[in-house]
Amino acid sequence: MEQYAVKGMSCAACSARVEKAVSGVKGVTSCSVSLLTNSMRVEGNASADEIINAVRNAGYDASCRGAGNEAGNNSGYSLDQLEDTETPVLKRRLIASIGFLAVLMYFSMGSMMFGWPVPAFFENNCVAMGLLQLILAGIVMVINQKFFINGFSGILHKAPNMDTLVALGSSAAFVYSTVALFAMTGAQVRGDEAAAMSYMHEFYFEAAAMILALITVGKMLEARSKGKTTDALRSLMEMAPKTAAVIRNGEESLIPVEQVIKGDIFVVRSGDSIPVDGIILEGSCAVDESALTGESIPVDKSEGDHVSAATINKSGYIKCEALRVGEDTALSHIIQMVSDAAATKAPIAKAADKVSGVFVPAVIGIALLTIAVWLMLGESIGFALARGISVLVISCPCALGLATPVAIMVGSGKGAKNGILFKTAVSLEQAGRTDIVVLDKTGTITAGTPEVTDILPANGFSEDELLRLAYSLEIKSEHPLGRAVVKTAESRGTGCIELKDFKVLPGNGLEGSFEGEEFAGGNCKFVSEKTKIDKEIEAAGNRLAEEGKTPLYFAKDGILAGIIAVADVIKEDSPQSVKELKEMGIHVVMLTGDNERTAKAIGEQVGVDDIVSDVLPDGKERVIKKFMEKGRVAMVGDGINDAPALTRADIGIAIGAGTDVALDAADIVLMKNTLMDVPAAIRLSRASLRTIHQNLFWAFIYNIIGIPLAAGVFISVLGWQMNPMFGAAAMSLSSFCVVSNALRLNLFDMYDADKFKKNRMEYVNGLIEREEAKMEKTMKIEGMMCMHCEARVKKVLENLDCVEQAVVSHEKGTAVVELKEGADAEVLKKAVEDQDYKVIEIL
């Protein structure tokens, strides 16, 4: 994938034209053009020269974007490229335009309508007055010459754009007024003062200039608002440290962060930013990771812990080894994801893109038709021209082109600030449409690391004695459950006995001896062979097992010492996260390889709707496929074995503490290891989708109402007549309103549980309807002799509109048919028997 900067685009018609031109280049597999960032993303094997030439032939210019100039930035953008250079230029143009326009309006309207005083030279010399207006309007047109250069260039390249509409409207008003001025001059030369004065009402010089000034106002407001949409990406890039303190040849030196290589040793003092991703070799500190996760509370780090670039050492001194540098750092990946989300297009934008491609030619056609109709109805040329100009200047393809990308950019940026990364615009749109969320248990609902939850000593033993006995056995074990016991014992400062004759009996337990005393530990069956387990302790063990915990029994010299329960504990926020998802009308499923009893215990604690247990790693994908038949599915996981399921689901969500494989397979990455970000991501997606719908509605309804109003459709009915200047004002505000509406997303609280609550029965009823609508019939068929017959029957059945799929077996002589909706059995029978097979019965 290559990114290009595109110059000369002014509206959605421009971006559609560029996209069409580049898509036609041989070797290009996909092309996405962003009007918001003036960028283009191209995939395929076409050369850069071919792509740039295609853009230039379309009437625009393009250049390759490098990997970005900032350290750790591989987004294709640099801070200079994201700097808002357009607003200052437009501001200077606007100030100059208003200065001359104010003088023009004084002479053209002030003196005639309000009787404002003018120099005596102009009072009785209408030609001089007209000539002054021509000069002032001409100056404003020269100041805003970019509209005319881009607009008429678009016509020459057969790619008219928004600037074309503005240029045509302003030019038409100016040329008509100039013709009227010449006619006025002729009348005055002939001495016909009355006729000469009558031409004063045919001047539209002020309209020609006002149109340009008002459009420039809108362009400036739009540019300023567009600049704010990239604030999130800009702030991420500004976080990248510029220097690093590395130790080379025993000496510490400060070097640019770009020169740090993998394996370098670097030091970070209190208050400094961590330059690259690394692992702590020495020291401890508290790290502010809010730049990556949005979590403001510092995290304690010590020897062996990983640190990330752009996070800040709040206290302490650490020496680290560089593991990931440059484009490989976590910060760089975040910047890449945010820029990719902005560069891609959401499916919902396709309708607007199709309209944008034909919008400008259609508007020019409507303007010409408007002029022709009014002339045929007997109106004057000036009246008809005013209606045509109004149509040209009120039409706004920009609002259509910006409706989706600005919301995508703001939404993805908002997510990135809170540690929620949407990889593409598609993932931001689709997450909000989720019907079912499937949660992997280990590492997602639970912490992923077993911990000791209960210590129950038997009669004659204290907690310390039981823990000491267990510690002495488990310290030599490598089992994860054993490590949990060791961790607890070490945290309490419990002593350890050096056992002899230590044995590990896989699947059962451990045993060893010390000074003639026998020690044993393991499951109930194993320890019951060593000692008698009384009913009270056995009942306690069963109760712990029903709670989803694993009870470990320990004995000393044939006497039961007690039980230590170990479990992969549920994250504190998991129950609340599940509750919020359910309140949003989402069906929540827990997926686990645990046995049914353990899975049920954990599922009940967190409150999921459905539990799928005893699932092997390679079976998760099949479970996701099954749920996808009931609705749109989001899969949440963190492990390598979750990757196929994450890829299969409509939306894959990877918890940030997960493996690189899971992160690569996912559509959404949660940087924090908290399940609360799942409902937050869905809320943000729904808010972004709502904003896109609002923007598209405004963009379409504005043109649907505005164009007929400008054409004068309502004059005979309601008496509404639009001056071209008001049309220009409306056009200038339309894009500004769309962009401003998208910026409201920055104020959205994605962690507010009251947002997007739904009636749970909406989903349940929908699920029941889908299940009831889906039928399964078994057909018994005679005459199928081989695989070819099987394939023939399958094909003819699946060609029927009412059949979703058919499983045919020539050996069994059956076809199991899954129907999308109820169908007449005779239809199925006829389809098969037309192929010369006999249907015995349909069950």
N, C-alpha and C positions, 0 to 999 in steps of 0.2 A: 504493500500500500504506500502510495506517494501522496504528499500534500503539496498544493500549489497556492500561491497568492494570486488572486484575480483582480485586475483593475478595470474601472470603467462601468461596473454594474450599478444601476440606480434603482432597480425595482425587481419584482418577481419575474417579470417577462424577460429581463436580462439573464437572471440565473437559470431560467428554463431554457433559454436559447443556448447558453454556454453548455449546460448539461446535455442537451440534445446533440450539439456539435461534437463534443468529446466522446459521447457514447457511440457515435458513428465511426470513430477511429478503429481500425482493425487492431485487434489484440486487447482492447479495453473490455473488461468483463463487467465492471460497474463504475458509476460516476455519481458523486453526490456534491452538489454545489450549495454553499451556505452564503446567503445574502447578508446574514448577520455579521459574520466574521470575514466576509470577502475572501473565502477560501474554497478550495476544491479538493476532494479526496478521490483518488483514482486507483482502481485495482486492475491488474492485468499485466501483460508483457509488452505493451506499446512503449516506444521510447519517449523520453521527455520532450524532445524536439517535435515529434509528431503531435503530441498533445498541445504544446504551446502554439504550434502553427494552426491547429484547429480552432483554438480560442481566438487567435488573431484574425483568422478568416471570418469569424463570426462577428468581428467588430470590437473586440476587447483585447486586453493584454494579460499575460500570465507569466509567472516566474516560479521556479522550484523553491520550496521552503526547505531550509536545512533542518538540522536536528535541534535548533534553538541555541541561543548563545549562552544561556544561563546554565550553571552547573546542575547536573541531575535533571535536565529538562530535555525530554525527547518528544515533546508535543508537536513540534513543527512551528511553534510560536516563540517569539522573544518578547521581552518586556517592551522594547521599542515598537514592535508590531502591534501590541495590544494598547499602546498609548493612544488616547483620543486626539488625533491631529486634525480631524475633520471639523469639530465644533469651533475651534478658534478661527479657522478660515471662513466658515459660514458666518460667524459672528461679525467679522470685519466686512464681509460682503453685505450683510444685512444693515449694518450701521451706515455704510455708504449709500445703499439703496434708499433707506428711509430719509436720509438727508435731502436727496434730490426729489424723492417722491413727495415729501412734505411741501416743497416749493411748487411742484406740479399740481398737487391737489388744491393748493391755495388759489392758483390762477385758473384752473379748469372748473372747479366747483365752488370755491369760496366766493369769488367775485360774482359768478353767475347766479348762484342759489341764495347766498346770504348778503350779497352787496358789499363784500369786503373791499376796501380801497386798493386800487392798483395804480401804477404810474400813468400819467396822462397820455403817454405815447400809446398805451394799450387800450385806453378806454374806447376810442372810436376807430381802432384798427384791428379788425377781427383776424386778418391774415397774420399780422404780427403776433397776435395772441396764439393762433394756431401753430405758427412756426416755433414759438417758445415752447409750447407743449411737445412738439415733435422732438426738439433738441433734448429737453429734459427726459422724455420717455426713452429716447435713443441712448442717453447716458446710462440710464438704469439697465437697459438691455445689454449694453457693453459690459457693465459691472457683472451682470449675470450671464455672460456669454457661454458659460459651461453648459447651460440648458440647451442652447442652440447647437453647440458643437456636438454634444452627445446625442441630442435628439435627431438632427438631420443625418448624422453619421449612421444612426440606427436604420434610418430609411434607406440609405445607400447600401447597407449590408442586408437589407430585407429583414431587419430585426428591430422593428419599432418598439420603444420602451416608454416609461413614464415621462422621461425628458422630452420625448417626441410629442406627447400630448401637450405638455406645457409650452414647448417651442411653437407648435402649430397654433395653439390658442392665442398666445401673445403676438405672434407674427401676423395672424389674421386680423386681430384688432388694430395693430400698427399699420399694416398695409392699407386696410379699408380707410382708416383715419387719414392716411397720407393722400389717398385718392380724393377723399372729401376735401382736403386742404387745397389740392390743385384745382378742384372744381370751384371752391370758394374764391381762389385767386382769379380764375377766369371771370367769375361773376363780378368781382370788384373792378377788374380791368374794363369790363363792359359798362361799369357804372351802376349796376343793379345791386344796391346796398341791401335791399330786403332779401334777395336771393342769397347773397353772400352771408348774411347773418343766419339764415336758416340752416346753413351747413354746420354751424357751431354745435347743433344737436346731433350731428353725425360723427362727432369726434369720440374715439374710444382710447385716446392716448393714455389717459389715467388708468383705464382698465388693463392695457398692455403692460404698464409698469407695476400696477398693484398686484396683478397675478404673480409676477416674478417675485415681488417682495414677500407676499404671503406664503408662497411655496417655500421660499428660503427660510421663513420663520419655522414652518413645519419641519423642514429638513434639519434645521439646527436643533430643534427640540428632540427630533428623532435620533440624531447623531449622539446627543448628550445622553439620552436614555439608553441607547444601544451600548454606549461606553460603560454604563453601569452594569449591564448584563454580564460583562466579562470580568467584573470585580473579583469574583470567586477564583477564577483561573489566575488572574494577576496576583492576588494575595498569596496563592499557593506558590507561585514562582518566586515571589519576593521572600518567601521563607527560606529558600535554599541558601545555606551558608556560603560565603565567598572564599573563606580561607580555612586552613586546618593546621594544627600544631602537631607535626609528625616527628618521630625520633628515628633518625638515620645515622648510622655510624656512631651511635652513642650520643649524638647531639640533637637537641630539640630545635626545630626551625619552623617558621611560619611560611606556608606555601599556598598558592591558589588551590582550591579544592579540586579543580580539574586535573591537577597533577598527582593526586592521591591514587595509588594503585592497590589492587587486592593484595593483602598480606602486610601492608604498611602498619606500623604501630603508631597510634596517635593518642594524644592526651586531651582531656576536656576538664576545664576548671569550672568552679561554681559561677553560674551566670552566663556561660558560653553555650552556643548551639553545637550540637553534635554534627560533624561535617558529613559523615557517610554512615551507612549501615555497618554495624560491627558487633563484636562480642567482648564483654569486659574481661580483661586478664587480671586486673588488679584494682582494688578500691571499691567503694560503694557510693551511691548517690541517690537523690530523688529526682526523677525525670518528669518534666511537664510534656505530655504527649498530645496536648490539645490540638496541635497543628495537624496531626494525622487522624486522631480518633474523636475529637470534639470533647473529650473528657478533661475537665479542668483540674481534677485532683491529681497531684504528682504521684508517680508510681515509684516505689523503692526498687532499686536495682543493685545487684552485687555481683561478685565474681561468677562468670558462667552465664550471666543473663545477656540477652541481645538488646541492642539499642539501635535507634533509627535516625537517619538524617533529618535535620530541621527540628528535632525535639530539643528541649532546653534543659541543661543540668542546673537544677535550682539550688542544690547544695552538695558538697562533696567533691572529691577528686578521683577521676578514673583513668586507667590506661587500657586502651582497647586495640583489638586487631581488626583491620578493615576487611569485611566480608563481601560487601556489594558496593560498588562505586559507580559514579556517572549515571548512565541510563538504567542501571539495574537496581537502584535504591527504591525503597517503598514510596518515597515522595515522588520520584520520577514516574513510577507506575500510576500514582494517583493523578498527577498532571496529565499523563497520557490518556487515562480513562475519561477525565472531564473534557478534554479537547476532542476525543473520539465521539463522545456523546453529542457534542455540538456539531461535529462534522457529518454525522449520520442523519438520516431522515426517518421520522416516525411514519408508520403506515397511514395515519390520519391526515398527513400532509399531502397525500397523493391527489385528493380531489382539488385542493387549492392549486397544486402544480399544474394540473390539466387545464384549469380555467385560466391560469396566468399565461400559459403558452399561446392562447388565442385572444386574450383580453384586449390588448392594445389595438390590433387590427379591427377587432369587433367594435371598439369604441369609436375609432376613426370612421368606420362605416356608418355607425349610428349618428354621429355628428353630421356627416354629409347628407344622410337621409333626412335628418331634422331640418337642415337648411332648405333642402328641396321641398319638403312638405309644406313648410311655412310660406315659401315663395308661391307654391301652387295655390295656397289658401288666400293669396292676395296681400300678404304682409310685405312690408318694405324690406329691402336688402339689409339695412341696419338691424332691424328687429330679428330677421331670420339668422343673421350672422351672430347676433348676441346669444341666441339659443344654442347654436352650434358650438360657439366658444365655451359656453357654460358646460355643455356635455363633455368637452375635451378636458377642461380643467378640474371638474368635480370628480372624474373617474380616478380611482386609486388602486392600482395593482400592488402597490407597496404593502398595504395593510394585509392583503392576501398572502404575500410572500413572507411577511414577518410573523404572522399569527402563530405558527407552530414553533419555529426555531428560537424565538426569544423566550418562550415558556420552557422549552427544553434546556436552554443554556442556564436560565435562572434556577430551574428545578434541580438540574444536575449539580450546579454550583452550591446550592443550598444543602443538598445531600452530602457533598464532599466536605463541607465545613463541619458536618456532624458525623463524619466517619462512615457515611453510606455512599458507596460508589456505584453508579449506573454505568455499565460499559458502553451502552449504545442508547440512542433515542428510542429504539424499539423496546428495550427492557424498561425504560422509564414509563412508556405508555402502557405496556402489557401488564406490569406488576399490579396496577390498580384494578385490572379486570379479573383478578384471581378469585376463583370459587373455592378451591381446596388448597390448604397448606399442609404438606407432609413434612414432619419433623423427624430427623434421625435422632435416636435417643442419646447415644454416647457422644459427649462433647458438644451437643447442641442443647438438649433439654437438661442434661447432667453436665457436671464439671469435666468429665472425661478422665479423672484420676481418682481411684478408690481412696476412701478415708475411713478411719475408725469412727463408728457412730455410737456403739454401745459396748460397755465393759461390764459383764455380769459374773462376778465371782461366786463360786459354790461355797457351801458351808465350810468353814475352816480356813478359807483363803481371803486375803484382802485384795483390793484392786491392784495395788502395787506388786503384790506377789504374783498375781495372775499375769500382769503385763510383763514382769521380769522373766517369767517362765516362757511366755510367748515370744518375747524379744530374743531370748537365747536360741530359740529354734529358728525363727524367721530371718534372723540376721544372715544366715547362711543360705537362705532361699532366694531365688530370683523371680519368684511369682509376684505379679502386681499386688495381689492381696497381702502378701507377706511384707512388701515394701511399705504398705500403709501402716501396718503394725509397727514396723521399725521406725517410721517417721514419727509416730505418736510417742513411742517410748523415748526416742532421742529428744523430742521437744520437752518431755517431762523430766529428763535427766535420769531416767531409769538405768540401773546397772545391768550388766550382761554376764552370763556364765559361759565359759569356754567349754562347749560340749565335746565329747568324744564319740566315736562310732556313729557319726551323723549320717543319716540316710534320707534320701528323697524318694518317696514312693508315688510316682506320677498318677494323678487323678485321685489320690487318697489322702496323703499327708506326709508328715515329717516325724522322725524319731531320732533320739540321741541319748547319751548317758553322762552322768557326772558323779564321780565318787560313789558308784554303785547304784545311784538312783536313775530310774528310767523316765525319760521325758517323751511325750507324744503330743502331736497336734494335727488337726485336719478336719474332715467332714464328720458328720454324726456317725455314719456307718463305720468308718475307720476307727474312731476313738471308742465306739461302743464295744469293739473287739478287745480293747485294752482295759476297759473299766465299765462299771455299770452306771448308766445315766438315769437319774431318777426322773419321775414324771414331771415334776415342776420345772426342771431345767430343760427337758425335752419340749414341753409346751412353750417355754420361752423361746426356744430355738425355732419352733414352727411359726410362732407369732412374728419373729424377726424376718423369717423367710417370706411370709405373706406380705410384709411391708416392702419387699423388694431388696432386702439385705441378705448378705451371705454370712451365716453363723459359722465361726471357727471354734471347734471344741479343743480344749487342752487338758492333759492329765499328767499327774506326777506320781510315779511309783504305784500305778493302778488306782489312783484316787482322782476323781474328776475335779479339776481346778476351776473350771468355769467356761464361759463363752465370751468371745470377742466378736462383735458383728462389724463387718466391713461392707461398705456400699459405695457405688459411684453416686455421690450425693447430687440431688437436684439443685440447680442454680437458684438463687434466691428469687430472681425475677421471672423464672419460667412460668409459674402458675398465673402471675399477673399478665404476662405476654399472651398466654393461651386465652385467658379471659377476654382480653382486648380484641384478639382476632375473632373470637366467637361473637362478640358484640358488634363487630363490623360485618356480620353476616357470612363469615367464612367457616367452612367445615374443617376442623383440625384433626389430623391423623398422626399417630406416633408409630414410627417404623423401627423395629429392633430385632436383633438376632437372639435376644434373651428368650428364656422359656415363658410360657403363657402366664404362669403365676407371678413371676417377677415383673413382667411387662404390665400386667393388669394392676399390680400394686403401684407402680410408678405412674401409669396412665391415670389412675384415679386421683393420685396426689396433685397432678398438674391440671386435671380436668379436661383432657382431650375427648373428642367425640368418638373416635374410632382407634382401635389398637390392632396393629399387624405384627405378630410376634414370630419367632423361630424362622426369621428370614435370613438366608445365607447371603453373603456379600454380592454374589452374582445374580441374586433374585430380586434385588431392590429395583432394578430397571423394569422388570415385569410388573411389579406392584404399581409403579408409577404409571405405566402404560394402561393398566386396568382402571386406575382412578381417572385418567384422562378421558375415558369414555363418559364420565359423569360431569365433567366440567373442566375449566382451565386450572391447571395444577402448578403450584410453586413448591419446589423441593428445597429444604434447608438442611445442609450437612457440612461436615468439616474434614472428613477423612478421604484417603485415596480410594477406598471402596465405595465412596459416595459419588465419584466422578461420573460413571455411566448414568446414574439416576439424575444427577444435576443436568447432564446434557439432554437426556430424554424429556424431562419436564418442560412445560411451556416457559417457565421461569426458574432458573437455578440460582439459589442464594447460598453463598459460602460465608460461614462465620470466619472472621478475620484471623482467629487463632488457628485456623485449619492448615492443611497441607497445601503446597504450591499447586499440586495437581488439581485439588478441589477448587482453588481460586481461579485457575485457568479455565476450568470447565463451566464456571458459573457466569450468569448474566449480571448479577448484583453481588458486590463484595461488601461485607460488614466488617469494618476495621476493628470494632470493639467486640469482645467476646461476650456479648449480651444478646439475649433473644428479644429484648424490648425493641431492638432496631428493626425487627421484621414487621410488626404492625406500623412502626414509624415510616418505614420505606413504602409500604402500601398506601398509607395516608398521603405521603408526599406525592406518590404517583397519581393518586386520585385527584389531589389538589391541582397538579400540573395538567392533568387531563381536563379537569373542569375549566381551567384557565384557557386551554387551547380551544375548547368548545365555545367559550365566551368570545374569544378573539375571532374565530372563524365566523361565528354568528354576526358579530359586529361588522367584520370585513364584507361579508356577503350582503347583509341587510342594508349597509350603507350604500353600496353600489346599486342594489335592487331598487331602493327608494330614491337615491340621489340622481341617478341618470334620467329616469322619467321626469322628475321634478325639474331638472335643468333643461330638458328638451321641451318643456312647456306643456306636458300632457295634462296637467291639472289647471291650466289657465281657464279653460272654458267651464270647468266643473266648480272649482273652488276659488278661482281668481289668483292662484299662486303663480308668481313669476319671479325667476331668479336672475339677479344681476351676476355677470361673470366674476366679479370681485368676491361675492359671497361664496360662489362655487370654489374659487381658489382657497378661500379661508377654510371651508369645510374639508377640502382635500388635505390641506396642511396639517389639520388637527387629527385626521383619521389614523395615520400611522403612529402619531404621538400617543393617542389613546390606547392603541393596541400594545405598544411597548410598555407604557405606564401600567397597564393592567397586569402584564406579566411580572413587572417588578414588585407587585403586591405579594408575590410568592415569598419574597424575603421576610415578610412579616408573619408567614404561616407557622404555627407551632405544631410540628409533626408529632410531638410527644403528648399532645392533648388527647386523652382517651375519649373525650366527648365528640371529637370530630369523626364524621362519616359513620356514626352508629347506624345499624340497620336492624330491622325486625328479623330475628333469627328464622321465623317461619317463612320468610321470603325464599331463603336458600333451601330449607327443608322441603317446602312445597314444590319448588323447582326440581329438586332431586327426585322426588316421588313421581312427578310428571314425566321426567326423562326415563325413569325406570319402567313406569307403566307403559310408556310409548314404545319401549323396546321389547320386542317379542322374540322368542326362539322357537323354531319348528324343526322337527326331524322328519325328513322324507326318506321312505324306503323305496329304493330304485332297483329295478332289474335290468340287466343288459350291460352293465359296466364291467369290462374285462381287463382293463389295464390302466396305466397312469395317464395315457392319452385321453381315455374316456373320462377319467376323473377330472382332468384339466378342462375338458370340453364342457362338462356339466357345471363346473365351478364358474367358468367364464360366462356362460349364458345366464346363470342365476345372479351373478354380481353385476350384470349389465342392467338388471331390473332396478328401477328407481327406488323401490321399497326395500331392497336388500342391502344391508350394510356389509356383511361378509358371509361367505359360505365355506364350511369345512366339509370336504367330500372325501369319502373313502370307498374305493372300488372293492376292497377286501370285505368290508362290512356291508357294502351295498347301501350306504346311507349318505345323506347330505344334511348336515346340521346348519340351518339357515338363521342368521340373526337379522331381524327386520328393524328398520328405522321407525316404522309405524305399522299399524295393523294392515294386513293385506289379504286379499281373497286367495284362498288356497288354490282355487282354479287357475289363477294367474301363474303361480309357481308350477303347478302340474303341467299346464299347457307349454310353458317355456322349456321344460325338460323333455316332454313327449314329442315336441317338434324336432328334437335332435335324435329321434328314433330310440329312445329309452322308455321303459314302462314304469310309471309311478304306482306302487302297490298301495301305499297309504301315507297320509301326512298326520303326524302327531303334534 
